[in-house]
Amino acid sequence: MQKRILVVDDDSMNLVRTKMILKKHYNVILAESGEEALRKLKSEKVDLILLDIAMPGMDGIETFERMKDYPIEIPVIFLTASGDEDDVKSAIRLGAVNYLKKPFYPQELLKRIAKEFEKE
């Protein structure tokens, strides 16, 4: 069975691009906000989350913190256009498994995801 990846980003073009990269290898679920991501986590089985840091309303860091209230442990890779090292350090401190700076190369994204699934 294909692994399921939840992609969370407020930019619809980023969602479309990321889905195009992943859809050959994974089942992709999209969410345009932290709130939508949390709702989908209640109803969908997810194996990995790609989470944008900078989003209006609930940002990626807050979304990640709220995911900790769920009884499941899902690896999170942050995607960030932000050059702010503090954001990335905060994400890693909170337990993110990796991060990738946007724009990213498709091969690099696939490599980091595969690396996470190899740990299982």
Protein Blocks (a to p, Z undefined) as FASTA:
>chain_A
ZZddddddfblklmmmmmmmmmmmpccdddfbfklmmmmmmmpccfbdcddfbdghjafk
lmmmmmmmpcbdcddddddfbfbfklmmmmmmnopabdcdddddfklmmmmmmmmmmmZZ
